[in-house]
Amino acid sequence: MKIGSFDPKSATSPLADTRTRGAKSDKSGAAEATDSAQVSLSTTGSAIADAGADPSFDAAKVERIAQAIREGKFKVNPEKIADKLISNAQDLLKRYSDH
C-alpha cells in the first residue's frame, strides 16, 4: 500500500466561523441560509472524494482482513511494513530533492 502524496500548496487555510458566514439573521437571531455560499474542494479534497471510484480499492479484501483481525488470525509482517515505509520515504525524498 502506498501512502498518498501530500501537496502543501493545495492545503487550505482554516475558515472563519462559518456558522453565520453567508447567512442572514432574522429577528430571533437565527441564521437562514442564502444562495451566496460557494464551496470548492482543494486538489487533495477532490482526490479523497474520488477515492470511492478508485478501482484498486477492494472492499471484499478489506472485509476479509477486518474479519481476520476480529478473530485474532491476522498476522503482521513487520519486515514488509518496514520495507514499504522505507520505500515511501525514499520516494518522497527523491521527489522533493528534485525541485
C-alpha positions in Angstrom: 0.0 0.0 0.0 1.4 3.4 -1.0 0.8 6.4 1.2 -0.7 9.2 -1.0 1.4 12.3 -1.8 0.8 15.5 0.1 0.9 18.8 -1.7 1.4 21.6 0.8 0.4 24.1 -1.8 -3.1 22.6 -2.1 -3.8 22.7 1.7 -6.4 25.3 2.5 -6.3 27.7 5.4 -8.9 27.4 8.2 -12.0 29.5 7.6 -13.5 32.0 9.9 -16.6 31.0 11.9 -18.8 29.6 9.1 -22.0 29.3 11.1 -23.0 32.8 10.2 -21.0 33.4 7.0 -23.2 33.9 4.0 -26.3 33.9 6.2 -29.0 36.4 7.1 -30.2 36.8 10.6 -33.9 37.2 11.3 -35.4 38.9 14.4 -34.8 35.8 16.6 -31.1 35.9 15.8 -31.3 32.6 13.9 -29.4 32.4 10.7 -31.0 31.4 7.4 -29.0 30.0 4.5 -28.6 32.1 1.4 -27.6 31.1 -2.1 -24.4 33.1 -2.0 -22.3 30.4 -0.3 -19.8 28.8 -2.7 -17.8 25.7 -1.9 -14.8 24.4 -3.7 -12.5 21.4 -2.9 -8.8 21.5 -2.9 -6.9 19.1 -5.1 -6.4 16.8 -2.1 -10.1 17.0 -1.2 -11.1 16.1 -4.7 -8.7 13.2 -4.6 -10.3 12.0 -1.4 -13.8 12.4 -2.8 -12.8 10.5 -5.9 -11.2 7.7 -3.9 -14.5 5.8 -3.7 -14.4 5.4 -7.5 -10.9 4.0 -7.4 -11.0 0.5 -8.9 -7.9 -0.5 -6.9 -10.0 -0.4 -3.7 -11.2 -4.0 -2.9 -14.0 -3.8 -0.3 -14.1 -7.6 -0.1 -10.4 -7.7 0.8 -10.9 -5.1 3.5 -13.7 -7.1 5.0 -11.6 -10.3 4.9 -8.8 -8.5 6.8 -11.2 -7.0 9.3 -12.7 -10.4 9.9 -9.2 -11.9 10.5 -8.4 -9.1 12.9 -11.7 -9.7 14.8 -10.9 -13.4 15.0 -7.3 -12.8 16.1 -6.0 -14.6 13.0 -4.4 -11.6 11.2 -0.6 -11.9 11.2 1.5 -8.7 10.9 4.7 -8.9 8.8 6.9 -6.1 10.4 9.6 -6.6 7.7 7.2 -6.0 4.9 5.8 -2.9 6.7 9.3 -1.5 7.3 10.3 -2.1 3.6 7.2 -0.2 2.4 7.8 2.7 4.8 11.4 3.0 3.7 10.4 2.8 0.0 7.7 5.5 0.5 10.2 7.7 2.4 12.8 7.3 -0.4 10.2 8.2 -3.0 9.2 11.4 -1.1 12.8 12.4 -0.5 13.6 11.9 -4.2 10.5 13.9 -5.3 11.3 16.9 -3.1 15.0 16.9 -3.7 14.5 17.2 -7.4 12.7 20.5 -7.0 
